[in-house]
Amino acid sequence: MSTRPIRKFDTLLGTVNRGRFAEKCDEHLTTALETLEALPNEKGTATITVTVTLTYDSGRIDVKPAVKSKLPEEKAFSPTPFWAFEGGLSVQHPSQMDMFGGPRVAADQDRDRDRDFA
């Protein structure tokens, strides 16, 4: 019986635990890619760490693999600015005028004036 020695790292990883370790690494890669693609701000970093521990004992070498992922933190909501106003919160800065509220009385006067011309 002739066996070929394994000298390539990728070949070693493919044979560890009868290929189940490589499948687990593929799962970590898939999860990392899906997480990155789903980021709301379209930027982020994921890290996949593979550790292989080799233990030698009287001619026998045990290979113990481990894989872990560090995925970006989920940031679902961005901060909303508020200002303290009369004991509560306001979305309008106290020193800026309201551009959209506008003068309500003037609008009523315009409507009455337009009715007089009709």
Stockholm file with secondary structure:
# STOCKHOLM 1.0

chainA/1-118         MSTRPIRKFDTLLGTVNRGRFAEKCDEHLTTALETLEALPNEKGTATITVTVTLTYDSGRIDVKPAVKSKLPEEKAFSPTPFWAFEGGLSVQHPSQMDMFGGPRVAADQDRDRDRDFA
#=GR chainA/1-118 SS CCCCCCCCHHHHHHHGGGGHHHHHHHHHHHHHHHHHHTCTTSCCCCEEEEEEEEEEETTEEEEEEEEEEECCCCCCCCCCCCEEETTEEESSCTTSCCTTTCCHHHHHHHHHHHHHHC
#=GC SS_cons         CCCCCCCCHHHHHHHGGGGHHHHHHHHHHHHHHHHHHTCTTSCCCCEEEEEEEEEEETTEEEEEEEEEEECCCCCCCCCCCCEEETTEEESSCTTSCCTTTCCHHHHHHHHHHHHHHC
//
